[in-house]
Amino acid sequence: MVVESRIKGDFDGWDGDTIFELANGQIWQQSRYGTRFASRYRPKVTIYRIAGGHEMEVEGVSSRVRVERVD
């Protein structure tokens, strides 16, 4: 499974339990602690299924974040 969409509105990175609302209506939440600061507006995201969960890649950000779908 691969999900491609955009973050709704401003994106400032993640900080431990960040919730990501996507333009396609899906809501995902950070599932592993970590921080990354980046400032973008409506960046493209790709969510990949990996062993034991999902990872989200954000356009223009060099690291991925582990996420789980909440809606």
HTML snippet that shows the backbone in 3Dmol.js (N, CA, C, O; Angstrom):
<script src="https://3Dmol.org/build/3Dmol-min.js"></script>
<div id="view" style="width:600px;height:400px;position:relative"></div>
<script>
const pdb = `
ATOM      1  N   MET A   1       0.837  -1.185   0.000  1.00  0.00           N
ATOM      2  CA  MET A   1       0.000   0.000   0.000  1.00  0.00           C
ATOM      3  C   MET A   1       0.879   1.244   0.000  1.00  0.00           C
ATOM      4  O   MET A   1       1.828   1.351   0.777  1.00  0.00           O
ATOM      5  N   VAL A   2       0.555   2.163  -0.866  1.00  0.00           N
ATOM      6  CA  VAL A   2       1.221   3.458  -0.911  1.00  0.00           C
ATOM      7  C   VAL A   2       0.141   4.525  -0.951  1.00  0.00           C
ATOM      8  O   VAL A   2      -0.787   4.436  -1.755  1.00  0.00           O
ATOM      9  N   VAL A   3       0.251   5.534  -0.093  1.00  0.00           N
ATOM     10  CA  VAL A   3      -0.676   6.661  -0.080  1.00  0.00           C
ATOM     11  C   VAL A   3       0.094   7.889  -0.515  1.00  0.00           C
ATOM     12  O   VAL A   3       1.167   8.174   0.016  1.00  0.00           O
ATOM     13  N   GLU A   4      -0.450   8.624  -1.484  1.00  0.00           N
ATOM     14  CA  GLU A   4       0.162   9.881  -1.911  1.00  0.00           C
ATOM     15  C   GLU A   4      -0.865  10.987  -1.738  1.00  0.00           C
ATOM     16  O   GLU A   4      -2.007  10.860  -2.180  1.00  0.00           O
ATOM     17  N   SER A   5      -0.455  12.069  -1.095  1.00  0.00           N
ATOM     18  CA  SER A   5      -1.351  13.192  -0.861  1.00  0.00           C
ATOM     19  C   SER A   5      -0.502  14.412  -0.511  1.00  0.00           C
ATOM     20  O   SER A   5       0.681  14.475  -0.843  1.00  0.00           O
ATOM     21  N   ARG A   6      -1.118  15.369   0.158  1.00  0.00           N
ATOM     22  CA  ARG A   6      -0.435  16.564   0.653  1.00  0.00           C
ATOM     23  C   ARG A   6      -0.886  16.820   2.084  1.00  0.00           C
ATOM     24  O   ARG A   6      -1.997  16.456   2.470  1.00  0.00           O
ATOM     25  N   ILE A   7      -0.018  17.447   2.863  1.00  0.00           N
ATOM     26  CA  ILE A   7      -0.398  17.928   4.187  1.00  0.00           C
ATOM     27  C   ILE A   7      -1.344  19.106   3.978  1.00  0.00           C
ATOM     28  O   ILE A   7      -1.102  19.951   3.116  1.00  0.00           O
ATOM     29  N   LYS A   8      -2.407  19.166   4.751  1.00  0.00           N
ATOM     30  CA  LYS A   8      -3.308  20.320   4.682  1.00  0.00           C
ATOM     31  C   LYS A   8      -2.652  21.502   5.387  1.00  0.00           C
ATOM     32  O   LYS A   8      -2.305  21.412   6.564  1.00  0.00           O
ATOM     33  N   GLY A   9      -2.484  22.598   4.675  1.00  0.00           N
ATOM     34  CA  GLY A   9      -1.967  23.821   5.289  1.00  0.00           C
ATOM     35  C   GLY A   9      -0.489  23.772   5.607  1.00  0.00           C
ATOM     36  O   GLY A   9       0.298  23.150   4.893  1.00  0.00           O
ATOM     37  N   ASP A  10      -0.119  24.446   6.700  1.00  0.00           N
ATOM     38  CA  ASP A  10       1.284  24.564   7.101  1.00  0.00           C
ATOM     39  C   ASP A  10       1.809  23.271   7.715  1.00  0.00           C
ATOM     40  O   ASP A  10       1.076  22.546   8.387  1.00  0.00           O
ATOM     41  N   PHE A  11       3.066  23.000   7.478  1.00  0.00           N
ATOM     42  CA  PHE A  11       3.764  21.851   8.047  1.00  0.00           C
ATOM     43  C   PHE A  11       5.014  22.376   8.728  1.00  0.00           C
ATOM     44  O   PHE A  11       5.809  23.090   8.117  1.00  0.00           O
ATOM     45  N   ASP A  12       5.188  22.019  10.004  1.00  0.00           N
ATOM     46  CA  ASP A  12       6.339  22.492  10.772  1.00  0.00           C
ATOM     47  C   ASP A  12       7.251  21.366  11.240  1.00  0.00           C
ATOM     48  O   ASP A  12       8.157  21.598  12.041  1.00  0.00           O
ATOM     49  N   GLY A  13       7.024  20.144  10.749  1.00  0.00           N
ATOM     50  CA  GLY A  13       7.828  19.008  11.173  1.00  0.00           C
ATOM     51  C   GLY A  13       7.036  18.142  12.134  1.00  0.00           C
ATOM     52  O   GLY A  13       5.805  18.152  12.121  1.00  0.00           O
ATOM     53  N   TRP A  14       7.757  17.377  12.985  1.00  0.00           N
ATOM     54  CA  TRP A  14       7.095  16.528  13.980  1.00  0.00           C
ATOM     55  C   TRP A  14       7.866  16.585  15.281  1.00  0.00           C
ATOM     56  O   TRP A  14       9.058  16.891  15.308  1.00  0.00           O
ATOM     57  N   ASP A  15       7.146  16.279  16.382  1.00  0.00           N
ATOM     58  CA  ASP A  15       7.767  16.470  17.694  1.00  0.00           C
ATOM     59  C   ASP A  15       7.399  15.409  18.728  1.00  0.00           C
ATOM     60  O   ASP A  15       7.489  15.673  19.927  1.00  0.00           O
ATOM     61  N   GLY A  16       6.999  14.250  18.310  1.00  0.00           N
ATOM     62  CA  GLY A  16       6.750  13.185  19.275  1.00  0.00           C
ATOM     63  C   GLY A  16       5.399  12.515  19.119  1.00  0.00           C
ATOM     64  O   GLY A  16       5.313  11.287  19.126  1.00  0.00           O
ATOM     65  N   ASP A  17       4.341  13.305  18.978  1.00  0.00           N
ATOM     66  CA  ASP A  17       3.003  12.733  18.802  1.00  0.00           C
ATOM     67  C   ASP A  17       2.196  13.569  17.802  1.00  0.00           C
ATOM     68  O   ASP A  17       0.985  13.727  17.955  1.00  0.00           O
ATOM     69  N   THR A  18       2.854  14.086  16.806  1.00  0.00           N
ATOM     70  CA  THR A  18       2.256  14.979  15.822  1.00  0.00           C
ATOM     71  C   THR A  18       1.146  14.278  15.035  1.00  0.00           C
ATOM     72  O   THR A  18       1.263  13.107  14.676  1.00  0.00           O
ATOM     73  N   ILE A  19       0.078  15.016  14.780  1.00  0.00           N
ATOM     74  CA  ILE A  19      -1.017  14.541  13.938  1.00  0.00           C
ATOM     75  C   ILE A  19      -0.902  15.219  12.585  1.00  0.00           C
ATOM     76  O   ILE A  19      -0.704  16.431  12.499  1.00  0.00           O
ATOM     77  N   PHE A  20      -1.027  14.421  11.524  1.00  0.00           N
ATOM     78  CA  PHE A  20      -0.899  14.916  10.151  1.00  0.00           C
ATOM     79  C   PHE A  20      -2.256  14.775   9.462  1.00  0.00           C
ATOM     80  O   PHE A  20      -2.751  13.661   9.286  1.00  0.00           O
ATOM     81  N   GLU A  21      -2.852  15.892   9.077  1.00  0.00           N
ATOM     82  CA  GLU A  21      -4.110  15.865   8.345  1.00  0.00           C
ATOM     83  C   GLU A  21      -3.793  16.028   6.864  1.00  0.00           C
ATOM     84  O   GLU A  21      -3.162  17.005   6.460  1.00  0.00           O
ATOM     85  N   LEU A  22      -4.233  15.070   6.063  1.00  0.00           N
ATOM     86  CA  LEU A  22      -3.918  15.073   4.640  1.00  0.00           C
ATOM     87  C   LEU A  22      -5.068  15.644   3.815  1.00  0.00           C
ATOM     88  O   LEU A  22      -6.225  15.629   4.236  1.00  0.00           O
ATOM     89  N   ALA A  23      -4.725  16.143   2.644  1.00  0.00           N
ATOM     90  CA  ALA A  23      -5.717  16.719   1.735  1.00  0.00           C
ATOM     91  C   ALA A  23      -6.741  15.691   1.275  1.00  0.00           C
ATOM     92  O   ALA A  23      -7.852  16.065   0.900  1.00  0.00           O
ATOM     93  N   ASN A  24      -6.397  14.403   1.293  1.00  0.00           N
ATOM     94  CA  ASN A  24      -7.324  13.356   0.874  1.00  0.00           C
ATOM     95  C   ASN A  24      -8.300  12.968   1.983  1.00  0.00           C
ATOM     96  O   ASN A  24      -9.110  12.061   1.791  1.00  0.00           O
ATOM     97  N   GLY A  25      -8.242  13.636   3.142  1.00  0.00           N
ATOM     98  CA  GLY A  25      -9.152  13.385   4.249  1.00  0.00           C
ATOM     99  C   GLY A  25      -8.622  12.424   5.296  1.00  0.00           C
ATOM    100  O   GLY A  25      -9.216  12.304   6.367  1.00  0.00           O
ATOM    101  N   GLN A  26      -7.530  11.740   5.024  1.00  0.00           N
ATOM    102  CA  GLN A  26      -6.961  10.814   5.997  1.00  0.00           C
ATOM    103  C   GLN A  26      -6.224  11.578   7.093  1.00  0.00           C
ATOM    104  O   GLN A  26      -5.683  12.661   6.868  1.00  0.00           O
ATOM    105  N   ILE A  27      -6.218  10.980   8.291  1.00  0.00           N
ATOM    106  CA  ILE A  27      -5.477  11.542   9.417  1.00  0.00           C
ATOM    107  C   ILE A  27      -4.521  10.474   9.925  1.00  0.00           C
ATOM    108  O   ILE A  27      -4.915   9.337  10.184  1.00  0.00           O
ATOM    109  N   TRP A  28      -3.260  10.861  10.064  1.00  0.00           N
ATOM    110  CA  TRP A  28      -2.212   9.958  10.533  1.00  0.00           C
ATOM    111  C   TRP A  28      -1.541  10.607  11.730  1.00  0.00           C
ATOM    112  O   TRP A  28      -1.498  11.832  11.843  1.00  0.00           O
ATOM    113  N   GLN A  29      -1.015   9.769  12.629  1.00  0.00           N
ATOM    114  CA  GLN A  29      -0.314  10.275  13.806  1.00  0.00           C
ATOM    115  C   GLN A  29       1.056   9.636  13.916  1.00  0.00           C
ATOM    116  O   GLN A  29       1.242   8.460  13.604  1.00  0.00           O
ATOM    117  N   GLN A  30       2.000  10.426  14.361  1.00  0.00           N
ATOM    118  CA  GLN A  30       3.350   9.924  14.593  1.00  0.00           C
ATOM    119  C   GLN A  30       3.288   8.795  15.617  1.00  0.00           C
ATOM    120  O   GLN A  30       2.648   8.939  16.659  1.00  0.00           O
ATOM    121  N   SER A  31       3.946   7.675  15.329  1.00  0.00           N
ATOM    122  CA  SER A  31       3.840   6.512  16.212  1.00  0.00           C
ATOM    123  C   SER A  31       5.137   6.155  16.934  1.00  0.00           C
ATOM    124  O   SER A  31       5.140   5.264  17.784  1.00  0.00           O
ATOM    125  N   ARG A  32       6.214   6.818  16.619  1.00  0.00           N
ATOM    126  CA  ARG A  32       7.488   6.627  17.325  1.00  0.00           C
ATOM    127  C   ARG A  32       8.060   7.997  17.649  1.00  0.00           C
ATOM    128  O   ARG A  32       7.977   8.928  16.847  1.00  0.00           O
ATOM    129  N   TYR A  33       8.638   8.103  18.831  1.00  0.00           N
ATOM    130  CA  TYR A  33       9.174   9.391  19.237  1.00  0.00           C
ATOM    131  C   TYR A  33      10.333   9.813  18.344  1.00  0.00           C
ATOM    132  O   TYR A  33      11.156   8.992  17.939  1.00  0.00           O
ATOM    133  N   GLY A  34      10.380  11.077  18.053  1.00  0.00           N
ATOM    134  CA  GLY A  34      11.454  11.692  17.291  1.00  0.00           C
ATOM    135  C   GLY A  34      11.044  13.113  16.966  1.00  0.00           C
ATOM    136  O   GLY A  34       9.859  13.445  16.986  1.00  0.00           O
ATOM    137  N   THR A  35      12.012  13.941  16.670  1.00  0.00           N
ATOM    138  CA  THR A  35      11.704  15.320  16.289  1.00  0.00           C
ATOM    139  C   THR A  35      12.422  15.680  15.005  1.00  0.00           C
ATOM    140  O   THR A  35      13.519  15.200  14.720  1.00  0.00           O
ATOM    141  N   ARG A  36      11.783  16.521  14.256  1.00  0.00           N
ATOM    142  CA  ARG A  36      12.368  17.045  13.020  1.00  0.00           C
ATOM    143  C   ARG A  36      11.657  18.355  12.740  1.00  0.00           C
ATOM    144  O   ARG A  36      10.427  18.394  12.700  1.00  0.00           O
ATOM    145  N   PHE A  37      12.400  19.416  12.549  1.00  0.00           N
ATOM    146  CA  PHE A  37      11.802  20.711  12.274  1.00  0.00           C
ATOM    147  C   PHE A  37      12.028  21.085  10.824  1.00  0.00           C
ATOM    148  O   PHE A  37      13.149  21.042  10.318  1.00  0.00           O
ATOM    149  N   ALA A  38      10.948  21.451  10.172  1.00  0.00           N
ATOM    150  CA  ALA A  38      10.994  21.868   8.771  1.00  0.00           C
ATOM    151  C   ALA A  38       9.756  22.712   8.530  1.00  0.00           C
ATOM    152  O   ALA A  38       8.687  22.407   9.059  1.00  0.00           O
ATOM    153  N   SER A  39       9.883  23.745   7.758  1.00  0.00           N
ATOM    154  CA  SER A  39       8.753  24.622   7.475  1.00  0.00           C
ATOM    155  C   SER A  39       8.396  24.524   5.992  1.00  0.00           C
ATOM    156  O   SER A  39       9.197  24.861   5.120  1.00  0.00           O
ATOM    157  N   ARG A  40       7.189  24.060   5.732  1.00  0.00           N
ATOM    158  CA  ARG A  40       6.704  23.895   4.352  1.00  0.00           C
ATOM    159  C   ARG A  40       5.222  24.246   4.326  1.00  0.00           C
ATOM    160  O   ARG A  40       4.560  24.251   5.364  1.00  0.00           O
ATOM    161  N   TYR A  41       4.711  24.534   3.153  1.00  0.00           N
ATOM    162  CA  TYR A  41       3.276  24.753   2.974  1.00  0.00           C
ATOM    163  C   TYR A  41       2.744  23.710   2.012  1.00  0.00           C
ATOM    164  O   TYR A  41       3.160  23.647   0.855  1.00  0.00           O
ATOM    165  N   ARG A  42       1.815  22.885   2.500  1.00  0.00           N
ATOM    166  CA  ARG A  42       1.164  21.832   1.722  1.00  0.00           C
ATOM    167  C   ARG A  42       2.165  20.913   1.001  1.00  0.00           C
ATOM    168  O   ARG A  42       2.025  20.677  -0.199  1.00  0.00           O
ATOM    169  N   PRO A  43       3.158  20.400   1.711  1.00  0.00           N
ATOM    170  CA  PRO A  43       4.122  19.524   1.037  1.00  0.00           C
ATOM    171  C   PRO A  43       3.475  18.196   0.630  1.00  0.00           C
ATOM    172  O   PRO A  43       2.541  17.719   1.274  1.00  0.00           O
ATOM    173  N   LYS A  44       3.988  17.621  -0.437  1.00  0.00           N
ATOM    174  CA  LYS A  44       3.556  16.291  -0.856  1.00  0.00           C
ATOM    175  C   LYS A  44       4.067  15.283   0.153  1.00  0.00           C
ATOM    176  O   LYS A  44       5.164  15.433   0.693  1.00  0.00           O
ATOM    177  N   VAL A  45       3.261  14.244   0.410  1.00  0.00           N
ATOM    178  CA  VAL A  45       3.680  13.165   1.287  1.00  0.00           C
ATOM    179  C   VAL A  45       3.419  11.831   0.603  1.00  0.00           C
ATOM    180  O   VAL A  45       2.487  11.689  -0.190  1.00  0.00           O
ATOM    181  N   THR A  46       4.250  10.873   0.923  1.00  0.00           N
ATOM    182  CA  THR A  46       4.062   9.495   0.480  1.00  0.00           C
ATOM    183  C   THR A  46       4.179   8.623   1.711  1.00  0.00           C
ATOM    184  O   THR A  46       5.150   8.718   2.462  1.00  0.00           O
ATOM    185  N   ILE A  47       3.178   7.765   1.919  1.00  0.00           N
ATOM    186  CA  ILE A  47       3.176   6.865   3.063  1.00  0.00           C
ATOM    187  C   ILE A  47       3.342   5.448   2.548  1.00  0.00           C
ATOM    188  O   ILE A  47       2.583   4.986   1.696  1.00  0.00           O
ATOM    189  N   TYR A  48       4.348   4.765   3.081  1.00  0.00           N
ATOM    190  CA  TYR A  48       4.695   3.407   2.673  1.00  0.00           C
ATOM    191  C   TYR A  48       4.387   2.419   3.789  1.00  0.00           C
ATOM    192  O   TYR A  48       4.579   2.726   4.966  1.00  0.00           O
ATOM    193  N   ARG A  49       3.915   1.241   3.423  1.00  0.00           N
ATOM    194  CA  ARG A  49       3.784   0.157   4.398  1.00  0.00           C
ATOM    195  C   ARG A  49       5.174  -0.457   4.565  1.00  0.00           C
ATOM    196  O   ARG A  49       5.850  -0.763   3.583  1.00  0.00           O
ATOM    197  N   ILE A  50       5.585  -0.629   5.806  1.00  0.00           N
ATOM    198  CA  ILE A  50       6.859  -1.266   6.114  1.00  0.00           C
ATOM    199  C   ILE A  50       6.590  -2.369   7.138  1.00  0.00           C
ATOM    200  O   ILE A  50       5.478  -2.470   7.658  1.00  0.00           O
ATOM    201  N   ALA A  51       7.575  -3.177   7.427  1.00  0.00           N
ATOM    202  CA  ALA A  51       7.412  -4.230   8.436  1.00  0.00           C
ATOM    203  C   ALA A  51       7.000  -3.598   9.763  1.00  0.00           C
ATOM    204  O   ALA A  51       7.731  -2.777  10.317  1.00  0.00           O
ATOM    205  N   GLY A  52       5.844  -3.979  10.265  1.00  0.00           N
ATOM    206  CA  GLY A  52       5.394  -3.485  11.554  1.00  0.00           C
ATOM    207  C   GLY A  52       4.704  -2.136  11.542  1.00  0.00           C
ATOM    208  O   GLY A  52       4.448  -1.586  12.613  1.00  0.00           O
ATOM    209  N   GLY A  53       4.388  -1.573  10.379  1.00  0.00           N
ATOM    210  CA  GLY A  53       3.692  -0.293  10.376  1.00  0.00           C
ATOM    211  C   GLY A  53       3.797   0.470   9.072  1.00  0.00           C
ATOM    212  O   GLY A  53       3.801  -0.112   7.988  1.00  0.00           O
ATOM    213  N   HIS A  54       3.884   1.793   9.200  1.00  0.00           N
ATOM    214  CA  HIS A  54       3.958   2.681   8.044  1.00  0.00           C
ATOM    215  C   HIS A  54       4.981   3.785   8.303  1.00  0.00           C
ATOM    216  O   HIS A  54       5.210   4.183   9.445  1.00  0.00           O
ATOM    217  N   GLU A  55       5.585   4.268   7.230  1.00  0.00           N
ATOM    218  CA  GLU A  55       6.477   5.431   7.299  1.00  0.00           C
ATOM    219  C   GLU A  55       6.000   6.473   6.305  1.00  0.00           C
ATOM    220  O   GLU A  55       5.524   6.152   5.215  1.00  0.00           O
ATOM    221  N   MET A  56       6.140   7.739   6.711  1.00  0.00           N
ATOM    222  CA  MET A  56       5.737   8.842   5.848  1.00  0.00           C
ATOM    223  C   MET A  56       6.966   9.638   5.424  1.00  0.00           C
ATOM    224  O   MET A  56       7.806  10.015   6.240  1.00  0.00           O
ATOM    225  N   GLU A  57       7.037   9.877   4.128  1.00  0.00           N
ATOM    226  CA  GLU A  57       8.093  10.702   3.544  1.00  0.00           C
ATOM    227  C   GLU A  57       7.460  12.040   3.172  1.00  0.00           C
ATOM    228  O   GLU A  57       6.418  12.075   2.518  1.00  0.00           O
ATOM    229  N   VAL A  58       8.083  13.130   3.583  1.00  0.00           N
ATOM    230  CA  VAL A  58       7.575  14.471   3.310  1.00  0.00           C
ATOM    231  C   VAL A  58       8.507  15.147   2.316  1.00  0.00           C
ATOM    232  O   VAL A  58       9.724  15.153   2.498  1.00  0.00           O
ATOM    233  N   GLU A  59       7.933  15.712   1.274  1.00  0.00           N
ATOM    234  CA  GLU A  59       8.708  16.397   0.244  1.00  0.00           C
ATOM    235  C   GLU A  59       9.620  17.457   0.878  1.00  0.00           C
ATOM    236  O   GLU A  59       9.158  18.307   1.640  1.00  0.00           O
ATOM    237  N   GLY A  60      10.905  17.397   0.558  1.00  0.00           N
ATOM    238  CA  GLY A  60      11.853  18.386   1.046  1.00  0.00           C
ATOM    239  C   GLY A  60      12.431  18.104   2.423  1.00  0.00           C
ATOM    240  O   GLY A  60      13.227  18.896   2.929  1.00  0.00           O
ATOM    241  N   VAL A  61      12.042  16.979   3.047  1.00  0.00           N
ATOM    242  CA  VAL A  61      12.559  16.609   4.373  1.00  0.00           C
ATOM    243  C   VAL A  61      13.361  15.325   4.204  1.00  0.00           C
ATOM    244  O   VAL A  61      12.867  14.361   3.620  1.00  0.00           O
ATOM    245  N   SER A  62      14.577  15.301   4.701  1.00  0.00           N
ATOM    246  CA  SER A  62      15.495  14.189   4.431  1.00  0.00           C
ATOM    247  C   SER A  62      15.215  12.918   5.234  1.00  0.00           C
ATOM    248  O   SER A  62      15.680  11.845   4.848  1.00  0.00           O
ATOM    249  N   SER A  63      14.475  13.005   6.330  1.00  0.00           N
ATOM    250  CA  SER A  63      14.183  11.802   7.113  1.00  0.00           C
ATOM    251  C   SER A  63      12.697  11.470   7.051  1.00  0.00           C
ATOM    252  O   SER A  63      11.867  12.329   6.753  1.00  0.00           O
ATOM    253  N   ARG A  64      12.373  10.203   7.337  1.00  0.00           N
ATOM    254  CA  ARG A  64      10.984   9.746   7.343  1.00  0.00           C
ATOM    255  C   ARG A  64      10.495   9.649   8.775  1.00  0.00           C
ATOM    256  O   ARG A  64      11.291   9.570   9.711  1.00  0.00           O
ATOM    257  N   VAL A  65       9.173   9.654   8.939  1.00  0.00           N
ATOM    258  CA  VAL A  65       8.574   9.534  10.253  1.00  0.00           C
ATOM    259  C   VAL A  65       7.650   8.319  10.275  1.00  0.00           C
ATOM    260  O   VAL A  65       6.910   8.074   9.322  1.00  0.00           O
ATOM    261  N   ARG A  66       7.701   7.565  11.367  1.00  0.00           N
ATOM    262  CA  ARG A  66       6.831   6.397  11.538  1.00  0.00           C
ATOM    263  C   ARG A  66       5.444   6.895  11.931  1.00  0.00           C
ATOM    264  O   ARG A  66       5.322   7.725  12.831  1.00  0.00           O
ATOM    265  N   VAL A  67       4.390   6.395  11.265  1.00  0.00           N
ATOM    266  CA  VAL A  67       3.036   6.875  11.495  1.00  0.00           C
ATOM    267  C   VAL A  67       2.040   5.726  11.572  1.00  0.00           C
ATOM    268  O   VAL A  67       2.320   4.610  11.133  1.00  0.00           O
ATOM    269  N   GLU A  68       0.862   6.023  12.144  1.00  0.00           N
ATOM    270  CA  GLU A  68      -0.257   5.083  12.132  1.00  0.00           C
ATOM    271  C   GLU A  68      -1.510   5.870  11.786  1.00  0.00           C
ATOM    272  O   GLU A  68      -1.645   7.034  12.161  1.00  0.00           O
ATOM    273  N   ARG A  69      -2.421   5.233  11.071  1.00  0.00           N
ATOM    274  CA  ARG A  69      -3.640   5.924  10.649  1.00  0.00           C
ATOM    275  C   ARG A  69      -4.628   5.966  11.802  1.00  0.00           C
ATOM    276  O   ARG A  69      -4.858   4.962  12.475  1.00  0.00           O
ATOM    277  N   VAL A  70      -5.213   7.151  12.023  1.00  0.00           N
ATOM    278  CA  VAL A  70      -6.219   7.307  13.069  1.00  0.00           C
ATOM    279  C   VAL A  70      -7.589   7.589  12.475  1.00  0.00           C
ATOM    280  O   VAL A  70      -8.584   7.529  13.197  1.00  0.00           O
ATOM    281  N   ASP A  71      -7.674   7.892  11.193  1.00  0.00           N
ATOM    282  CA  ASP A  71      -8.957   8.099  10.523  1.00  0.00           C
ATOM    283  C   ASP A  71      -8.797   7.899   9.028  1.00  0.00           C
ATOM    284  O   ASP A  71      -9.766   8.029   8.280  1.00  0.00           O
TER     285      ASP A  71
END
`;
const viewer = $3Dmol.createViewer("view");
viewer.addModel(pdb, "pdb");
viewer.setStyle({}, {cartoon: {color: "spectrum"}});
viewer.zoomTo();
viewer.render();
</script>
